[in-house]
Amino acid sequence: MEKARARVIVEGTVQGVFFRSHTQDMAYTLGLTGWVKNRRDGSVEAVFEGEKKKVEQMIQWCHRGPAEARVREVHSIWEDYTGEFKDFAISY
């Protein structure tokens, strides 16, 4: 299975709506590792690592997010897989 890594920035109403918590839950469900955090500009940034197909599913989920979120735009950048993460964390 091909491993992949993606850095994702989600813009819209994505802070204060449990976006990070739901992202962590979804990443666990898909078996992904990495992190998610709020950015000062009001967006959310995340790094996902794991099976490429699962990372793609996670990016698609980010286009919707949790029910409370209003996603306006999603930017994703594919990076080299590193395997550096043991789990998926919410960063502060």
JOCOR-V974769 format. One record per residue. N is the residue number from 1. RES is the residue in one small letter. PSI is psi in degrees with one decimal (none if undefined). OMEGA is omega in degrees with one decimal (none if undefined). NEAR is the number of other ideal C-beta (glycine too) atoms within 10 Angstrom. Layout:
# JOCOR-V974769
N&RES&PSI&OMEGA&NEAR / N&RES&PSI&OMEGA&NEAR
This chain:
# JOCOR-V974769
1&m&132.0&-178.6&8 / 2&e&131.2&177.4&8 / 3&k&148.9&-178.0&14 / 4&a&164.1&177.2&19 / 5&r&134.9&176.6&22 / 6&a&140.3&171.8&22 / 7&r&129.4&-173.5&14 / 8&v&136.3&172.8&22 / 9&i&125.2&-176.9&17 / 10&v&124.2&-179.5&25 / 11&e&152.6&179.7&16 / 12&g&-152.8&174.5&17 / 13&t&86.7&-172.6&14 / 14&v&-0.8&174.0&26 / 15&q&143.6&-178.5&16 / 16&g&12.2&-179.9&10 / 17&v&21.6&179.3&17 / 18&f&27.2&-179.9&16 / 19&f&-45.2&-178.5&24 / 20&r&-42.9&-179.1&21 / 21&s&-44.7&178.4&12 / 22&h&-35.5&177.3&17 / 23&t&-44.2&178.5&29 / 24&q&-44.0&178.7&20 / 25&d&-44.8&-179.4&13 / 26&m&-41.0&178.4&19 / 27&a&-42.9&176.2&25 / 28&y&-44.7&-179.6&12 / 29&t&-39.6&-178.5&12 / 30&l&-5.8&179.6&18 / 31&g&29.8&-179.0&10 / 32&l&157.0&174.0&26 / 33&t&166.9&178.4&19 / 34&g&-144.7&-178.2&24 / 35&w&164.9&175.9&19 / 36&v&143.2&179.2&24 / 37&k&156.4&171.5&15 / 38&n&144.9&175.1&17 / 39&r&156.4&-177.8&13 / 40&r&-26.7&-177.8&5 / 41&d&4.0&178.4&9 / 42&g&-4.9&178.0&12 / 43&s&175.3&176.0&20 / 44&v&136.9&178.4&24 / 45&e&143.3&178.4&16 / 46&a&154.2&170.6&26 / 47&v&128.0&-179.4&22 / 48&f&133.4&173.9&28 / 49&e&144.9&177.3&22 / 50&g&-157.3&178.1&24 / 51&e&135.9&-175.1&15 / 52&k&-43.1&-179.2&15 / 53&k&-39.0&179.3&12 / 54&k&-38.5&176.7&19 / 55&v&-41.4&177.1&26 / 56&e&-41.1&177.4&15 / 57&q&-39.4&179.9&17 / 58&m&-41.1&178.1&23 / 59&i&-42.2&177.8&17 / 60&q&-40.5&177.8&11 / 61&w&-38.4&-179.9&17 / 62&c&-26.4&177.5&25 / 63&h&-22.4&177.5&12 / 64&r&-50.9&-176.0&10 / 65&g&-169.9&177.9&22 / 66&p&165.2&-175.4&17 / 67&a&-32.8&-176.7&8 / 68&e&-18.7&-176.0&12 / 69&a&153.9&172.4&21 / 70&r&90.8&-176.4&10 / 71&v&126.3&178.8&17 / 72&r&-40.9&-176.5&11 / 73&e&146.8&177.1&10 / 74&v&126.5&176.1&20 / 75&h&127.4&177.6&12 / 76&s&138.8&180.0&19 / 77&i&122.6&176.7&10 / 78&w&132.7&179.9&12 / 79&e&172.3&177.2&12 / 80&d&134.3&176.9&7 / 81&y&134.8&-179.6&15 / 82&t&-27.4&-176.7&11 / 83&g&20.6&-174.6&10 / 84&e&-16.1&-174.3&10 / 85&f&145.3&177.2&16 / 86&k&-26.6&-178.7&7 / 87&d&-164.6&178.2&11 / 88&f&122.5&-172.6&24 / 89&a&153.0&169.3&15 / 90&i&121.6&178.8&13 / 91&s&149.4&-179.8&12 / 92&y&none&none&6
